[in-house]
Amino acid sequence: QVQFVESGGGLVQPGGSLRLSCAASRTIFNFYAMAWYRQTPGKQRELVAHITSGGITIANYADSVKGRFTISRDNAKNTVYLQMNSLKPEDTAVYYCNTLDGRFAWGQGTQVTVSS
């Protein structure tokens, strides 16, 4: 089993930036595509961004965050990141990481609140 620990969330004004981190308990990034998701109360978890495993890095984004968010990974540190710029109130959610197919247990997530 793998545990994920997300961090870096907080309260930020519209237009601001945050960098989220997700540390995995063991080495998996060489084998699985990784993803960031977000969820707001009463709604299904939404795929925000994902990144391929292996030597060639390819990232994909939801249309709602394209051009504003950047996903990256550091295999040596077992950590995946989400750089979020130009944040909007509609980005407010709890953010989670997991493999692209969500095969491991979900972590606690990190709360991102965008508000003036």
N, C-alpha and C positions, 0 to 999 in steps of 0.2 A: 504494500500500500504506500501511497504518497500523501504527504500533508503539504498544503499550501498556506503560506502566511503572507497576506496582502498588507501593505502599508503605504503611507504617503498621502492619504486623503485629508480633507479638511474643509474649512469654510473659505471661499474665495469670491471676490467680486466678479461680476461679468467682465469678460475681456482678460481675466487673469489666467495664470498657468499653474499647473500642478504636475508632479512627476510621481506616478505610482510604481511601486515595486512589488514583485511577487517572488518569494523564495520557496523553492521546492526542497523537500527533505532528502531527496536523493537525486542522482543524475538521471534525468529523463529527456532533456532538451535535444540530445542527439538523436532521439528515437521518435519523438512525437512533435507534431505541429502544436504550437501553443496559442492560446487565445485569451483575450480579455472579454468579459461579459459585464453587463450591468443590469440592475433590477430596481424597479420602483414599486412601492406597495400596490398590490392588486394587479400587477402586470407580470407577464412572463419574462423570464430572463432573456436578455437581448445580446446577440453577438455584436461586439463593437469592432474588434480587430483580431487578426490572427497572423501568425508568422510560421514559415516552414521550418522543419528541422534540417539538419545536415549542413553541408558547406555552402550551398547557394541559398541566400536569404531572399525570400519573396514574402511581401506583406500585403494584406488585403484589409479593406476597411468598409464599415457600413457607410452608406451615402451620407448619413447625418453627421459623421465626424471626419469625412475625407477632407484632407487639406489642413486639418487642425490637430489631429492626433497622430502620434508616431509610435509604433510598437517596435521593440528591439529586445534582444536577448543576449545574455552573457553565459555561455555554456559552462565556463570554468567556475562561475559563482552560482550556478543553478538558479539563475534569477532572470525573470522577464520584466520588462519595463513598459510603461505607457506614459509618454510625454503628451500632456494635454495643454494646448494653447487656445487662446481666444475662446475661453469657456463661456457657455451660455447657461441660463437658468434651466433649460431643458436637459442639460447634462447631469443635473442633480440625480444621484442614484447611489446605490451600494455597488461597488465594482469588485468583481471576482476574476480570478484566473483559473484556468484548467486546460487540459488538452483540448484540441479542436472538437473531439468527439465526447468531451466531458466524461471520460472514463473513470476518473478518480473522485474521491470525496471532495465536496466543496469546502473551502475554508470559510472564515468568518467574514471575509470581505473587508473593504475599507470605504467609509462613507465620504462621498464628495457632495458638497453643498455649494451651489453657485447662487449667490444672492447679494443684493446691495443692502 
